[in-house]
């Protein structure tokens, strides 16, 4: 599993935890003043959602890693593959 996949998975599960925490807090508010720790849990999950969401938002704008062989070798592999497929005229 890559870092990007792991962060997406954490973001999804944190979203579910955040919705559950907000629903629990609203249910507790109907019975009077909720305990203070119940208000901290949605805030903590919201901070984690902010961090993972900002990472996923910035991911397309970050420079991609280059191929281990280098950009020229990667291009020459791509070019030779297209020659075999009949795209040499392009």
Secondary structure, DSSP 8 states (H G I E B T S, - for coil): --HHHHHHHHHHHHHHHHHHHHHHHHHHHTTSS--HHHHHHHHHHHHHHHHHHHHHHHHTTS-----TT-HHHHHHHHHHHHHHTT-TT-
